[in-house]
Each structure stands twice: as structure tokens, then as C-alpha cells.
Amino acid sequence: MAIIGSTIDAISSKKIKPATSSLKIENIPAIKNVKSTKIIANFAGGSKVPGITVSYEYTSTYYSNEDKIAEIKIEGKLLYTTKDEKEAKELEKEFEKTKRMKSEVEIEILNHILHKATLHALTLSQMLELPPVIRMPRIVRREKA
């Protein structure tokens, strides 16, 4: 169905030591918990609609020669509507059992986490004077043919 809201509950970032050589950055979005719920939806006139609350964690870890040199962690929650209560309960049970959800829902949620958290991690990496967590666009000079 749809993600109708998300919040960030905690942000932590730390630089452990300076980079000594080649740098590797790992960005990992993770779903930590799924609970079925009733969501008060303004788009539905304030009525309650079925859905799930998803707790998540996003981590950007910087490595230099296999040593961890910095970490940015963002934790939050998002609300995802389902077509009915049965689907919400199924998603919750499936996650409890396998730590996964049906792929189309899981992909949509993980992409939302990546989009939202990467923007915050980008700002935090700049504040810590670390390279950006994603490759930034660059302008290059074109050679004349």
C-alpha cells in the first residue's frame, strides 16, 4: 500500500580515528521490528486504517584497511498502510518468524529508509569532516573532438 509517515528517533555519529589509506563505506538499512497497528489517517478523514509500524536502523560505517574509523547511525520508525488487518498481522508474523517481509513491501520500506537516512548521514559526514556517504555528482571538462 503506502508509507504515510516516518520519524527519526535517534542519531549518533563518531569519528574513531583518521583514515590512513584507502577508504570503504558501507551503508546498511535494516528493519528491526514490525508491529501491526491501527493508524489514524488524516487522508481518510481521521479514521483508523490498518497498517504496520516499522522500526528501522540505518548505519554508515567507514573502514580504512579493514579498521573501523567512523560510524553514523540513524534509528527511526515509519507507518505503512495495508489493505486490511489480515495483511498487517501476516506481515508482523512473517517478520517475527523470518526477519523478512514479502519482497514488494520490504523493498519499498528499505528504499524509503535509504532515501531518508542517507540525506541525514550526508550532512553528518560533512560535520565530521568525512567523505560523503554516497558518490557526489561532479562536473568534468569535456575534451573537444
C-alpha positions in Angstrom: 0.0 0.0 0.0 1.8 3.2 1.1 4.2 4.7 3.6 2.3 7.6 5.2 4.8 8.9 7.7 8.2 8.4 9.3 10.2 9.8 12.2 13.8 9.7 13.4 14.2 8.7 17.0 18.0 8.7 17.4 21.1 9.9 15.6 24.6 9.1 16.6 27.9 9.7 14.8 31.5 9.4 15.8 34.9 9.5 14.2 37.1 6.9 15.8 40.4 7.7 14.1 41.7 9.3 10.9 41.9 7.4 7.7 45.3 6.1 6.8 44.8 4.9 3.3 42.0 3.5 1.1 38.5 4.1 2.3 35.5 1.8 2.2 32.0 3.0 3.2 29.2 0.5 4.0 25.6 1.9 4.1 23.2 -0.6 5.6 19.4 -0.1 6.1 17.9 -2.6 8.4 14.3 -3.3 9.6 14.5 -4.1 13.3 10.8 -4.7 14.2 7.3 -4.8 12.7 4.1 -4.4 14.6 0.5 -4.4 13.2 -1.4 -1.3 14.3 -4.3 1.0 13.5 -3.2 4.3 12.0 -5.2 7.5 12.5 -5.1 8.8 8.9 -5.8 12.4 8.1 -6.2 11.4 4.4 -9.1 9.2 5.5 -10.9 11.8 7.4 -9.2 10.9 10.7 -10.5 7.3 10.6 -8.3 4.4 11.7 -6.8 2.4 8.9 -4.9 -0.9 9.2 -1.1 -0.9 8.9 2.2 -1.7 10.4 4.8 0.3 12.4 8.3 -0.5 11.2 11.3 0.3 13.5 14.5 0.7 11.5 18.2 1.4 11.8 20.5 2.8 9.1 24.2 2.6 9.6 27.1 4.1 7.6 30.4 2.6 8.6 33.7 3.8 7.3 36.7 1.4 7.1 40.4 2.1 6.3 42.5 -1.0 5.9 39.7 -3.1 7.5 39.8 -0.9 10.6 36.5 0.9 11.5 37.3 4.6 11.6 33.9 6.2 11.8 30.2 5.3 12.1 26.9 7.1 11.6 23.7 5.5 13.0 20.1 6.7 12.5 17.2 5.0 14.1 13.5 5.6 13.4 10.0 4.4 12.7 7.7 4.5 9.8 4.0 3.9 9.2 2.9 1.7 6.3 -0.7 1.1 5.4 -2.0 -2.3 4.4 -5.2 -3.3 2.6 -6.7 -4.9 5.7 -5.9 -6.1 9.2 -5.2 -9.6 8.0 -2.3 -8.4 5.8 -0.9 -6.3 8.7 -0.9 -9.3 11.0 0.6 -11.5 8.3 3.5 -9.0 7.8 4.1 -8.9 11.5 4.1 -12.7 11.9 6.3 -13.2 8.8 8.8 -10.7 10.2 8.8 -12.3 13.7 9.5 -15.7 12.1 12.0 -14.9 9.3 13.1 -11.2 9.9 11.9 -10.6 6.3 8.7 -9.4 4.7 7.2 -10.1 1.3 9.6 -8.6 -1.2 7.5 -5.7 -2.7 6.7 -4.3 0.8 10.3 -4.9 2.1 11.8 -3.2 -1.0 9.6 -0.2 -0.7 10.4 0.2 3.0 14.1 -0.3 2.6 14.2 2.3 -0.3 12.4 4.8 1.9 14.9 4.2 4.8 17.8 4.6 2.4 16.4 7.8 0.9 15.5 9.5 4.2 18.6 8.4 6.2 21.2 8.9 3.5 20.3 12.6 3.4 20.9 13.0 7.1 24.0 10.8 7.0 25.4 13.1 4.2 25.1 16.1 6.5 26.6 14.3 9.5 29.6 13.1 7.4 30.2 16.7 6.4 30.1 17.8 10.0 32.6 15.1 11.0 34.8 16.0 8.0 34.4 12.6 6.5 33.9 11.8 2.8 30.2 11.8 1.8 28.3 8.5 2.3 27.4 8.5 -1.3 29.2 9.4 -4.5 28.5 13.1 -5.3 28.0 14.3 -8.8 30.9 16.1 -10.4 31.4 18.4 -13.4 34.2 17.4 -15.7 35.7 19.2 -18.6 34.8 17.7 -22.0 37.6 17.4 -24.5 36.8 18.9 -27.9 36.6 16.4 -30.7 
